[in-house]
Structure formats: C-alpha cells, structure tokens
Amino acid sequence: MSADNILLKTQGITKYFHEPETFQVLKEIDIEVKRGEFLSLIGKSGSGKSTLLYLLSTMDMDFEGKLQINAEELTGKSPDYLARFRNEHIGFVFQFHFLLPEFTALENVMIPALKLKKHSEEVIRQKAMEKLDLLGIADQAKKASSRLSGGQQQRAAIARALINDPLLIMGDEPTGNLDSVNSNIVFNTFRKLTRDLGQTIITVTHDDDFAAKTDRIIEMKDGRIIS
C-alpha cells in the first residue's frame, strides 16, 4: 500500500476509561484505511468499536498512540483546530438522523457549510441541492425534515455529511433505525459514493448483511482487532 494511498492510519492506539474504575477499552490498535475504501467495524457490544470510531473521528483525543488523517498527525492538536478539521474533512451519519425538524431538508444540508464559511450562502444552497439530487431526494428539498420518511431523513443526513466534500465519512450504525428496504438504499448510496466519487467510508454496524457487502471488515473483541 503506497503511503499516498493511505487516508487514515493509527499506531498503537490504547484507551482507558477511568469511571467508575480504570478500564482498558482499546488495546494497541493499528489500522490503515485506503482512499476510496468502504470499511465496516463489527463486534459485540462492549468490543470497543464505537469508542474507536469516536477516536478516529477526532471527537476524543484522550488516548495513547498516534492518529494520522491525510498524512497529517492529529495527536496533540488543539480542540479548536480539531473542530475545524472535523467540520472540513469528516462527515458524520448516525443511527438517528439529528435533522432539525423545523428546518427544510435543504436548510439542514446547508448547516455544516454555513458553519465552515468557505462559500457564499448562494453557492452553499446550490451545492446542497446537488447533494440532495445525488441522493435522489432533490424533490423533497423544500419539505420540513419532520415530514420526510425515515429513509428520506437518513438520505438528507448523508447529503449533510457530504456538503463540505469531506475526505472521510464516519457512520455510526447508519442503518440501525431503518427497515431492510431503507437499509439497502443507504448501503447502495454509500457504495455509489465510494465507486463514483472515491469517497472513503468507515461504518460501525451490527448488521451482518451490511458489513458483508463492504470492501473490508475489521472485527473487534475486548478492545482488540481480531480480524
């Protein structure tokens, strides 16, 4: 694997929780994720997969070891720097869509870009429409997000994750709240993003069918990678 092709790399990531007593939750995690790869993290509850996703997305930097994204060493960076890095380079899709119910689908998609302030509102609106179109829900743009179906809400959440053209999309149980039809739509959306746009995606999932169709599975047990 050439160094240029590696988007994310960890070395020896070890993490402890200290409440109610000290407990080692991650043990010497070494992973490399290629650009354009669609990866699943699986394992039973308590295996450490969600904690790992949280660290990989720079939301929690209280660990031993090293984290590099896009050849940049992120350990030791200030919280403000990391917040901007996340907004610019990482898109998030959670089990629950976290759309603001009183805002339209379009307005929800625009929020991270308005926060980043890289483009004018007009350009952001146009980009947001393009993302909704890419996800097949441009016709729902003006609808309040509370009036969208579950599958449409999750696609609007994916459009929001894409608005700043991130290097990486992190999914935490992105189909956990959906029926099988909508789970397939979300999977196919992710697959299209990796295939057509070269998007890199890391998802934590309990859904074995979803995981089996991704490019690679990393299985965790008791804070270690076992396969």
DOMI-762062 format. One line per 2 residues: number of its first residue (from 0); their letters; for each residue x, y, z of N, C-alpha, C. Coordinates in nm, 4 decimals. Atoms other than C-alpha are relative to their C-alpha. Example, Ala and Ser with C-alpha at 12.3 -4.5 7.8 and 13.67 -1.06 7.14 Angstrom:
<sites>
0> AS> 0.0890,-0.1190,0.0000,1.2300,-0.4500,0.7800,0.0900,0.1200,0.0000 | -0.0820,-0.1190,-0.0060,1.3670,-0.1060,0.7140,-0.0770,0.1090,0.0730
</sites>
This chain:
<sites>
0> MS> 0.0851,-0.1187,0.0000,0.0000,0.0000,0.0000,0.0888,0.1239,0.0000 | -0.0864,-0.1181,0.0020,0.1703,0.3233,-0.1051,-0.0513,0.1010,0.1011
2> AD> 0.0356,-0.0962,-0.1056,0.1782,0.5989,0.1575,-0.1046,0.0998,-0.0492 | 0.0953,-0.0994,0.0546,-0.0149,0.8347,-0.0758,-0.1419,-0.0541,0.0012
4> NI> 0.1319,0.0609,0.0111,-0.2990,0.5875,-0.0925,-0.0663,-0.0198,0.1364 | 0.0530,0.0185,-0.1360,-0.3413,0.5734,0.2868,-0.0636,0.1312,0.0460
6> LL> 0.0677,-0.1213,-0.0472,-0.6002,0.8209,0.4112,0.0055,0.0102,0.1521 | 0.0030,-0.0023,-0.1468,-0.6137,0.7190,0.7772,0.0905,-0.1095,0.0520
8> KT> -0.0929,0.0979,-0.0557,-0.3541,0.5451,0.9901,0.0066,0.0189,0.1518 | -0.0219,-0.0087,-0.1451,-0.3309,0.4618,1.3597,0.1199,-0.0872,0.0358
10> QG> -0.1112,0.0801,-0.0523,-0.0310,0.3359,1.5548,-0.0170,-0.0129,0.1503 | -0.0004,0.0295,-0.1434,-0.0652,0.1697,1.8925,-0.1054,0.0732,0.0820
12> IT> 0.1013,-0.0747,-0.0765,-0.3907,0.3380,1.9937,-0.0506,-0.0838,0.1175 | 0.0409,0.0623,-0.1256,-0.4643,0.2487,2.3548,-0.0816,0.1016,0.0774
14> KY> 0.0929,-0.0937,-0.0645,-0.7517,0.3988,2.5501,-0.0498,-0.0600,0.1313 | 0.0545,0.0409,-0.1301,-0.8597,0.3816,2.9144,-0.1216,0.0848,0.0341
16> FH> 0.1053,-0.0749,-0.0682,-1.1851,0.4800,3.0787,0.0345,-0.0031,0.1487 | -0.0376,-0.0053,-0.1421,-1.1423,0.5900,3.4405,-0.1198,0.0012,0.0944
18> EP> 0.1207,0.0017,-0.0839,-1.5035,0.5816,3.5628,-0.0784,-0.1279,-0.0255 | -0.0168,-0.0209,-0.1442,-1.6220,0.4065,3.7767,0.1375,-0.0447,0.0495
20> ET> -0.1406,0.0286,-0.0328,-1.2772,0.2414,3.7846,0.0766,-0.0097,-0.1319 | -0.0821,0.0014,0.1225,-0.9874,0.2289,3.5385,-0.0193,-0.1310,-0.0762
22> FQ> 0.0322,0.1140,0.0854,-1.0654,0.0015,3.2472,0.0612,0.0265,-0.1369 | -0.0620,-0.0178,0.1323,-0.8686,-0.0511,2.9243,-0.1000,-0.0391,-0.1074
24> VL> 0.1053,0.0257,0.0990,-1.1172,-0.0185,2.6380,0.0565,-0.0283,-0.1397 | -0.0654,0.0293,0.1289,-0.8771,-0.0211,2.3382,0.1453,-0.0394,0.0259
26> KE> -0.1333,0.0549,-0.0243,-0.5519,-0.2178,2.3160,0.0810,-0.0033,-0.1288 | -0.0981,0.0040,0.1102,-0.2755,-0.1335,2.0664,-0.0652,-0.0145,-0.1381
28> ID> 0.0714,0.0082,0.1287,-0.4954,-0.0598,1.7641,0.0858,0.0595,-0.1123 | -0.0725,-0.0452,0.1199,-0.3046,-0.0388,1.4340,-0.0882,-0.0265,-0.1213
30> IE> 0.0740,0.0217,0.1251,-0.5098,0.0196,1.1211,0.0440,0.1000,-0.1065 | -0.0209,-0.0893,0.1145,-0.4636,0.1680,0.7769,-0.1251,-0.0086,-0.0865
32> VK> 0.1187,-0.0051,0.0859,-0.7560,0.2803,0.5637,0.0391,0.0699,-0.1298 | -0.0352,-0.0561,0.1310,-0.7084,0.3380,0.1921,-0.1028,0.1032,-0.0449
34> RG> 0.0932,-0.0940,0.0635,-0.8623,0.6255,-0.0004,-0.1016,-0.0780,-0.0826 | 0.1036,0.0637,0.0797,-1.1935,0.5210,-0.1514,-0.0459,-0.1343,0.0545
36> EF> 0.0382,0.1288,-0.0587,-1.2323,0.2224,0.0817,-0.1299,0.0138,0.0795 | 0.1270,0.0068,-0.0734,-1.5681,0.1245,0.2328,0.0185,-0.1109,0.1030
38> LS> -0.0445,0.0899,-0.1056,-1.4925,-0.0366,0.5666,-0.1058,-0.0126,0.1090 | 0.0904,0.0206,-0.1141,-1.7076,-0.1921,0.8432,0.0783,-0.0374,0.1241
40> LI> -0.0505,0.0421,-0.1309,-1.6182,-0.2141,1.2108,-0.1109,-0.0803,0.0660 | 0.1035,0.0821,-0.0635,-1.8035,-0.5008,1.3749,0.0529,-0.0579,0.1310
42> GK> -0.0367,0.0600,-0.1283,-1.8044,-0.6725,1.7129,-0.1177,0.0141,0.0947 | 0.1101,-0.0052,-0.0966,-2.0326,-0.7363,2.0065,0.0007,0.1318,0.0757
44> SG> 0.0050,-0.1182,-0.0865,-2.1497,-0.4546,2.2335,0.1131,-0.0102,0.1025 | -0.1100,-0.0004,-0.0964,-1.8573,-0.3524,2.4522,0.1335,-0.0416,-0.0584
46> SG> -0.1270,0.0433,0.0625,-1.5939,-0.4651,2.1990,0.0949,0.1177,-0.0238 | -0.0853,-0.1183,0.0198,-1.4680,-0.1064,2.1602,-0.0173,0.0671,-0.1349
48> KS> 0.0085,-0.0536,0.1374,-1.5844,-0.0382,1.8030,-0.0511,0.1440,-0.0041 | 0.0515,-0.1388,0.0020,-1.7880,0.2771,1.8781,0.1015,0.0961,0.0612
50> TL> -0.1062,-0.0823,-0.0604,-1.5116,0.4099,2.1047,0.1077,0.0281,-0.1040 | -0.1023,-0.0172,0.1038,-1.2638,0.3523,1.8205,-0.0467,0.0994,-0.1061
52> LY> 0.0517,-0.0931,0.1013,-1.4875,0.5316,1.5685,0.0078,0.1437,0.0515 | -0.0022,-0.1309,-0.0649,-1.5112,0.8244,1.8109,0.1417,0.0592,-0.0005
54> LL> -0.1399,-0.0464,0.0020,-1.1312,0.8453,1.8339,0.0454,0.0304,-0.1428 | -0.0418,-0.0197,0.1397,-1.0801,0.8063,1.4581,-0.0573,0.1300,-0.0555
56> ST> 0.0630,-0.1223,0.0507,-1.3176,1.0979,1.4044,0.0470,0.1241,0.0769 | -0.0645,-0.1091,-0.0769,-1.1055,1.3160,1.6443,-0.0923,0.0624,0.1056
58> MD> 0.0906,-0.0561,-0.1018,-1.4002,1.3688,1.8848,0.0558,-0.0229,0.1402 | -0.0615,0.0295,-0.1295,-1.1987,1.2144,2.1693,0.1473,-0.0258,-0.0272
60> MD> -0.1436,0.0143,0.0269,-0.8221,1.2616,2.1663,0.0763,-0.0427,0.1255 | -0.0635,0.0424,-0.1246,-0.7549,1.1280,2.5161,0.0398,-0.1468,-0.0106
62> FE> -0.0471,0.1377,0.0188,-0.5576,0.8182,2.4170,0.1511,-0.0003,-0.0155 | -0.1434,0.0173,0.0297,-0.2045,0.6819,2.3832,0.0105,-0.0523,-0.1430
64> GK> -0.0181,0.0446,0.1384,-0.0686,0.6252,2.0324,-0.0141,0.1165,-0.0964 | 0.0005,-0.1051,0.1029,-0.0917,0.8144,1.7046,-0.1168,-0.0171,-0.0964
66> LQ> 0.1061,-0.0026,0.1014,-0.3669,0.9133,1.4620,0.0409,0.0967,-0.1100 | -0.0310,-0.0826,0.1172,-0.2924,1.0420,1.1114,-0.1174,-0.0064,-0.0965
68> IN> 0.0990,-0.0043,0.1080,-0.5512,1.1562,0.8578,0.0559,0.0883,-0.1098 | -0.0516,-0.0746,0.1159,-0.4450,1.2663,0.5100,0.1447,0.0434,0.0238
70> AE> -0.1434,-0.0212,-0.0283,-0.0783,1.2387,0.6182,0.0257,0.1083,0.1044 | -0.0178,-0.1010,-0.1046,-0.1388,1.4879,0.8992,-0.0134,-0.0654,0.1371
72> EL> 0.0008,0.0526,-0.1369,-0.0525,1.3937,1.2575,-0.0952,0.0870,0.0835 | 0.1023,-0.0774,-0.0706,-0.3540,1.4953,1.4680,0.0120,-0.0052,0.1515
74> TG> -0.0183,0.0050,-0.1451,-0.2442,1.3913,1.8151,0.0745,0.1259,0.0437 | -0.0660,-0.1210,-0.0504,-0.1520,1.6982,2.0168,-0.0546,0.1302,-0.0561
76> KS> 0.0591,-0.1232,0.0547,-0.3600,1.9451,1.8125,-0.1043,0.0575,0.0979 | 0.0939,-0.0658,-0.0924,-0.5806,2.1980,1.9945,-0.1445,-0.0376,-0.0337
78> PD> 0.1417,0.0299,0.0254,-0.9568,2.1371,2.0346,-0.0601,0.0870,-0.1119 | 0.0531,-0.0889,0.1052,-1.0313,2.4406,1.8097,0.0457,-0.0465,-0.1379
80> YL> -0.0541,0.0490,0.1271,-0.8039,2.3081,1.5375,-0.0747,-0.1259,-0.0434 | 0.0670,0.1272,0.0305,-0.9656,1.9643,1.5593,-0.1454,0.0216,-0.0411
82> AR> 0.1405,-0.0276,0.0336,-1.3192,2.1093,1.5495,-0.0098,0.0467,-0.1454 | 0.0019,-0.0479,0.1391,-1.2379,2.2898,1.2254,0.0365,-0.1137,-0.0962
84> FR> -0.0423,0.1137,0.0829,-1.0601,1.9840,1.0838,-0.1179,-0.0943,-0.0244 | 0.1175,0.0887,0.0114,-1.3694,1.7707,1.1569,-0.1042,0.0578,-0.0939
86> NE> 0.1060,-0.0607,0.0811,-1.6112,2.0155,1.0010,0.0383,0.0021,-0.1474 | -0.0461,-0.0099,0.1388,-1.3985,2.0463,0.6897,0.0209,-0.1369,-0.0654
88> HI> -0.0492,0.1242,0.0616,-1.2811,1.6876,0.6407,-0.0768,-0.1270,0.0359 | 0.0701,0.1217,-0.0425,-1.5165,1.4458,0.8194,-0.1511,0.0233,-0.0007
90> GF> 0.1465,-0.0047,-0.0016,-1.8861,1.3856,0.7524,-0.0516,-0.1103,0.0902 | 0.0532,0.0984,-0.0950,-2.0975,1.2060,1.0122,-0.1413,-0.0428,-0.0378
92> VF> 0.1362,0.0529,0.0164,-2.4002,0.9803,0.9671,-0.0249,-0.0923,0.1194 | 0.0278,0.0761,-0.1222,-2.5534,0.8463,1.2885,-0.1240,-0.0885,-0.0189
94> QF> 0.1197,0.0844,0.0035,-2.8252,0.5928,1.3679,-0.1255,0.0869,-0.0082 | 0.1110,-0.0949,0.0049,-3.0618,0.8845,1.4319,0.0481,0.1179,-0.0823
96> HF> -0.0463,-0.0971,0.1006,-3.0522,1.1500,1.1629,0.0397,0.1357,0.0571 | -0.0309,-0.1304,-0.0626,-3.0360,1.4526,1.4005,-0.0247,0.1194,-0.0929
98> LL> 0.0391,-0.1159,0.0808,-3.2027,1.6785,1.1449,-0.0826,0.0931,0.0898 | 0.0825,-0.0947,-0.0762,-3.3603,1.9956,1.2846,-0.1400,-0.0030,-0.0604
100> PE> 0.1325,0.0283,0.0564,-3.7350,1.9244,1.2477,-0.0679,0.1206,-0.0639 | 0.0692,-0.1184,0.0531,-3.8418,2.2844,1.1833,0.0671,0.0553,-0.1262
102> FT> -0.0715,-0.0436,0.1200,-3.5854,2.3310,0.9037,-0.0365,-0.0924,-0.1161 | 0.0227,0.0844,0.1177,-3.6346,2.2074,0.5482,0.1202,-0.0935,-0.0190
104> AL> -0.1107,0.0903,0.0337,-3.4230,1.9228,0.4103,0.1196,0.0809,-0.0512 | -0.1066,-0.0832,0.0591,-3.2243,2.1809,0.2115,0.0746,0.0792,0.1080
106> EN> -0.0634,-0.0807,-0.1057,-3.1601,2.4036,0.5152,0.0866,-0.0870,0.0908 | -0.0789,0.0917,-0.0821,-3.0431,2.1050,0.7181,0.1326,-0.0368,-0.0669
108> VM> -0.1213,0.0387,0.0734,-2.7959,2.0039,0.4485,0.1013,0.1144,-0.0028 | -0.0883,-0.1169,0.0102,-2.6560,2.3590,0.4329,0.0779,0.0308,0.1288
110> IP> -0.0531,-0.0452,-0.1294,-2.5752,2.3887,0.8060,0.1526,-0.0147,0.0157 | -0.1454,0.0106,-0.0214,-2.2180,2.2435,0.8181,0.0808,0.0936,-0.0897
112> AL> -0.0730,-0.0885,0.0929,-2.1146,2.4523,0.5151,-0.0123,0.1463,0.0431 | 0.0171,-0.1370,-0.0511,-2.2606,2.7727,0.6609,0.0957,0.0221,0.1180
114> KL> -0.0890,-0.0061,-0.1165,-2.0590,2.6966,0.9751,0.1456,0.0155,-0.0440 | -0.1387,-0.0036,0.0494,-1.7382,2.6489,0.7736,0.0340,0.1348,-0.0647
116> KK> -0.0167,-0.1347,0.0599,-1.7906,2.9859,0.5938,0.1026,0.0045,-0.1134 | -0.0947,0.0008,0.1127,-1.5865,2.8835,0.2903,-0.0619,0.0592,-0.1256
118> HS> 0.0701,-0.0450,0.1207,-1.8514,2.9802,0.0343,-0.1146,0.0924,0.0396 | 0.1172,-0.0848,-0.0248,-2.1340,3.2302,-0.0010,-0.1230,-0.0877,0.0200
120> EE> 0.1228,0.0756,-0.0256,-2.4826,3.1255,0.1045,-0.0600,-0.0527,-0.1303 | 0.0557,0.0387,0.1316,-2.5871,3.1139,-0.2608,0.0702,-0.1249,-0.0547
122> VI> -0.0781,0.1149,0.0473,-2.3055,2.8737,-0.3531,-0.0325,-0.1234,0.0845 | 0.0308,0.1114,-0.0912,-2.3821,2.6596,-0.0466,-0.1374,-0.0584,-0.0325
124> RQ> 0.1353,0.0460,0.0342,-2.7510,2.6422,-0.1412,0.0055,-0.0881,-0.1257 | -0.0141,0.0740,0.1265,-2.6551,2.5255,-0.4909,0.0675,-0.1363,0.0239
126> KA> -0.0701,0.1254,-0.0330,-2.4108,2.2649,-0.3513,-0.0933,-0.0964,0.0736 | 0.0919,0.0837,-0.0781,-2.6756,2.1402,-0.1081,-0.1036,-0.0652,-0.0916
128> ME> 0.0956,0.0571,0.0968,-2.9230,2.0944,-0.3940,0.0651,-0.1126,-0.0810 | -0.0726,0.1044,0.0750,-2.6582,1.8974,-0.5859,0.0124,-0.1289,0.0819
130> KL> -0.0127,0.1187,-0.0861,-2.6065,1.6656,-0.2881,-0.1354,-0.0705,0.0143 | 0.1334,0.0609,-0.0099,-2.9828,1.6110,-0.2460,-0.0350,-0.0722,-0.1303
132> DL> 0.0255,0.0593,0.1310,-3.0032,1.5382,-0.6184,0.0778,-0.1326,-0.0144 | -0.0860,0.1192,0.0030,-2.7137,1.2905,-0.5926,-0.0658,-0.1156,0.0773
134> LG> 0.0629,0.1007,-0.0855,-2.9132,1.1097,-0.3224,-0.1451,-0.0274,-0.0378 | 0.1324,0.0324,0.0530,-3.2339,1.1105,-0.5248,-0.1156,0.0612,0.0772
136> IA> 0.1099,-0.0626,-0.0757,-3.4337,1.3419,-0.2947,-0.0064,0.1515,-0.0211 | 0.0060,-0.1446,0.0291,-3.3991,1.6833,-0.4612,-0.1441,0.0507,0.0030
138> DQ> 0.1414,-0.0413,0.0019,-3.7789,1.6877,-0.4938,-0.0553,0.0225,0.1413 | 0.0439,-0.0175,-0.1402,-3.8009,1.6879,-0.1099,0.0672,0.1210,0.0666
140> AK> -0.0855,-0.1048,-0.0574,-3.5704,1.9900,-0.0631,-0.0755,0.1015,0.0855 | 0.0723,-0.1089,-0.0686,-3.8377,2.2377,0.0465,-0.0896,-0.0517,0.1133
142> KA> 0.0854,0.0588,-0.1038,-4.0147,1.9957,0.2824,0.0671,0.0094,0.1363 | -0.0549,0.0045,-0.1359,-3.9697,2.0279,0.6586,0.0521,-0.1413,0.0242
144> SS> -0.0611,0.1331,-0.0134,-3.7413,1.7428,0.7594,-0.0892,-0.0948,0.0808 | 0.0899,0.0850,-0.0796,-4.0043,1.6189,1.0072,-0.1056,-0.0677,-0.0869
146> RL> 0.1019,0.0573,0.0896,-4.2305,1.5428,0.7079,0.0584,-0.1012,-0.0999 | -0.0623,0.0999,0.0882,-3.9804,1.3179,0.5308,-0.0169,-0.1388,0.0605
148> SG> 0.0019,0.1379,-0.0504,-3.9966,0.9379,0.5577,0.1347,-0.0303,0.0666 | -0.1245,0.0380,-0.0687,-3.7319,0.7594,0.7677,0.1181,-0.0134,-0.0951
150> GQ> -0.1073,0.0180,0.0986,-3.5309,0.6624,0.4611,0.0442,0.1321,-0.0618 | -0.0340,-0.1327,0.0564,-3.5504,1.0155,0.3176,0.0787,0.0826,0.1021
152> QQ> -0.0727,-0.0743,-0.1037,-3.4381,1.1620,0.6501,0.1454,-0.0457,0.0059 | -0.1375,0.0488,-0.0069,-3.1336,0.9359,0.6543,0.0787,0.0421,-0.1233
154> RA> -0.0705,-0.0479,0.1205,-3.0509,1.0313,0.2942,0.0305,0.1498,0.0098 | -0.0288,-0.1432,-0.0222,-3.0826,1.4004,0.3864,0.1196,0.0146,0.0947
156> AI> -0.1139,-0.0032,-0.0932,-2.8424,1.3290,0.6743,0.1304,-0.0344,-0.0720 | -0.1203,0.0326,0.0784,-2.5979,1.1701,0.4263,0.0388,0.1195,-0.0880
158> AR> -0.0280,-0.1202,0.0809,-2.6307,1.4766,0.1988,0.0688,0.1062,0.0865 | -0.0617,-0.0967,-0.0930,-2.5496,1.6944,0.5018,0.1455,-0.0399,0.0284
160> AL> -0.1363,0.0473,-0.0265,-2.2428,1.4759,0.5738,0.0938,0.0284,-0.1180 | -0.0810,-0.0189,0.1218,-2.1266,1.5334,0.2140,0.0236,0.1467,-0.0367
162> IN> 0.0058,-0.1384,0.0491,-2.1802,1.9102,0.1930,0.1379,0.0670,-0.0081 | -0.1323,-0.0628,0.0043,-1.8188,2.0078,0.2729,0.1022,-0.0843,-0.0768
164> DP> -0.0878,0.0895,0.0772,-1.6782,1.7385,0.0384,0.1081,-0.0615,0.0896 | -0.0968,0.0515,-0.0975,-1.5155,1.5502,0.3281,0.0930,-0.1053,-0.0585
166> LL> -0.0920,0.1078,0.0359,-1.2150,1.3216,0.2989,-0.0593,-0.1345,0.0403 | 0.0383,0.1224,-0.0683,-1.3944,1.0691,0.5143,-0.1426,0.0120,0.0516
168> IM> 0.1314,0.0037,-0.0644,-1.7471,0.9710,0.6151,0.0039,-0.1073,0.1084 | 0.0085,0.0924,-0.1130,-1.7964,0.8093,0.9554,-0.1475,-0.0318,0.0236
170> GD> 0.1375,0.0401,-0.0255,-2.1169,0.6110,1.0030,-0.0082,-0.0793,0.1291 | 0.0195,0.0749,-0.1243,-2.2281,0.5010,1.3494,-0.1380,-0.0641,-0.0046
172> EP> 0.1272,0.0732,0.0158,-2.4988,0.2352,1.2976,-0.0950,0.0738,-0.0958 | 0.0814,-0.0851,0.0873,-2.6290,0.4307,0.9931,-0.1312,-0.0629,-0.0450
174> TG> 0.1262,0.0663,0.0384,-2.8962,0.1684,0.9207,-0.0719,-0.0579,0.1216 | 0.0514,0.0614,-0.1224,-2.9697,0.0812,1.2841,-0.1461,0.0295,0.0283
176> NL> 0.1368,-0.0424,-0.0279,-3.3030,0.2601,1.2808,-0.0923,-0.0218,-0.1195 | 0.0738,0.0105,0.1265,-3.4196,0.1545,0.9336,-0.0442,-0.1434,-0.0282
178> DS> 0.0424,0.1331,0.0450,-3.6146,-0.1342,0.7840,0.0935,-0.0466,-0.1126 | -0.0962,0.0567,0.0955,-3.4457,-0.3622,0.5297,0.0009,0.0750,-0.1337
180> VN> 0.0056,-0.0733,0.1285,-3.5666,-0.1639,0.2255,0.0855,0.1259,0.0089 | -0.0772,-0.1240,-0.0149,-3.4242,0.1636,0.3563,0.1465,-0.0271,0.0333
182> SN> -0.1396,0.0381,-0.0261,-3.1114,-0.0113,0.4866,0.0728,-0.0245,-0.1316 | -0.0600,0.0253,0.1317,-3.0465,-0.1286,0.1302,0.0241,0.1287,-0.0760
184> IV> -0.0179,-0.1291,0.0683,-3.0994,0.2228,-0.0027,0.1233,0.0719,0.0548 | -0.1164,-0.0661,-0.0621,-2.8444,0.3602,0.2466,0.1290,-0.0709,-0.0412
186> FN> -0.1199,0.0739,0.0431,-2.5973,0.0817,0.1647,0.0354,0.0358,-0.1438 | -0.0256,-0.0287,0.1419,-2.6356,0.1420,-0.2098,0.0485,0.1422,-0.0215
188> TF> -0.0469,-0.1393,0.0056,-2.5902,0.5154,-0.1531,0.1482,0.0062,0.0352 | -0.1407,0.0014,-0.0406,-2.2634,0.4544,0.0320,0.0868,-0.0651,-0.1081
190> RK> -0.0762,0.0691,0.1037,-2.1496,0.2099,-0.2350,0.0222,0.0906,-0.1212 | -0.0091,-0.0935,0.1127,-2.2228,0.4673,-0.5066,0.1020,0.1112,0.0302
192> LT> -0.0932,-0.1068,-0.0375,-2.0266,0.7335,-0.3154,0.1444,-0.0475,-0.0094 | -0.1379,0.0506,0.0075,-1.7193,0.5110,-0.2903,0.0386,-0.0279,-0.1454
194> RD> -0.0304,0.0391,0.1389,-1.7457,0.3895,-0.6502,0.0122,0.1218,-0.0913 | 0.0048,-0.1121,0.0953,-1.8345,0.7158,-0.8281,0.0811,0.1207,0.0456
196> LG> -0.0673,-0.1215,-0.0486,-1.6794,0.9797,-0.6024,0.1312,-0.0303,0.0712 | -0.1234,0.0345,-0.0716,-1.3926,0.7851,-0.4443,-0.0073,0.0340,0.1481
198> QT> 0.0191,-0.0356,-0.1407,-1.5406,0.8640,-0.1020,0.0499,-0.1143,0.0899 | -0.0429,0.0999,-0.0984,-1.3829,0.6853,0.1954,-0.1036,-0.0042,0.1121
200> II> 0.1071,0.0139,-0.0987,-1.6367,0.5463,0.4436,0.0376,-0.1059,0.1028 | -0.0194,0.0956,-0.1096,-1.5940,0.3813,0.7841,-0.1306,-0.0064,0.0774
202> TV> 0.1256,0.0121,-0.0742,-1.9081,0.2424,0.9471,0.0123,-0.1037,0.1109 | 0.0226,0.0991,-0.1055,-1.9771,0.0743,1.2779,-0.1385,-0.0572,-0.0266
204> TH> 0.1317,0.0578,0.0268,-2.2592,-0.1736,1.2231,-0.0203,-0.1308,0.0766 | 0.0389,0.1303,-0.0561,-2.4438,-0.4598,1.3921,-0.0621,-0.0869,-0.1089
206> DD> 0.0712,0.0673,0.1089,-2.5946,-0.5567,1.0564,0.0997,-0.0827,-0.0824 | -0.0970,0.0879,0.0676,-2.4010,-0.8587,0.9258,-0.0120,0.0048,-0.1520
208> DF> 0.0195,-0.0061,0.1460,-2.5569,-0.8335,0.5774,0.0654,0.1257,-0.0559 | -0.0610,-0.1278,0.0405,-2.4484,-0.4686,0.5520,0.1523,-0.0157,-0.0022
210> AA> -0.1461,0.0135,-0.0119,-2.0950,-0.5492,0.6712,0.0570,-0.0900,-0.1101 | -0.0502,0.0981,0.0972,-2.0594,-0.8469,0.4359,0.0177,0.0591,-0.1392
212> KT> -0.0062,-0.0597,0.1349,-2.1119,-0.6229,0.1319,0.1035,0.1132,-0.0104 | -0.1001,-0.1073,0.0063,-1.8461,-0.3644,0.2279,0.1339,-0.0568,-0.0482
214> DR> -0.1284,0.0444,0.0559,-1.4885,-0.3768,0.0938,0.0811,-0.0815,0.1003 | -0.0832,0.0664,-0.1014,-1.3359,-0.4879,0.4233,-0.0710,0.0078,0.1337
216> II> 0.0580,0.0045,-0.1343,-1.4481,-0.5905,0.7708,0.1143,-0.0047,0.1007 | -0.0917,0.0097,-0.1138,-1.2494,-0.5177,1.0856,-0.0841,-0.0446,0.1186
218> EM> 0.0774,0.0511,-0.1137,-1.3776,-0.7303,1.3720,0.0755,0.0246,0.1294 | -0.0613,-0.0298,-0.1296,-1.3152,-0.6275,1.7301,-0.0587,-0.0878,0.1100
220> KD> 0.0445,0.0743,-0.1187,-1.3328,-0.8171,2.0572,0.0868,0.0460,0.1163 | -0.0714,-0.0388,-0.1220,-1.2388,-0.6950,2.4057,0.1091,0.1043,-0.0279
222> GR> -0.0931,-0.1110,0.0231,-1.0694,-0.3816,2.2706,0.1138,-0.0278,-0.0956 | -0.1042,0.0332,0.0981,-0.8540,-0.5613,2.0157,-0.0614,-0.0302,-0.1352
224> II> 0.0425,0.0443,0.1339,-0.8769,-0.6200,1.6426,0.0329,-0.1473,-0.0101 | -0.0271,0.1435,0.0092,-0.9195,-0.9935,1.5924,0.0024,-0.0481,-0.1452
226> S> -0.0124,0.0387,0.1417,-0.9583,-0.9988,1.2120,-0.0252,0.1206,-0.0878
</sites>
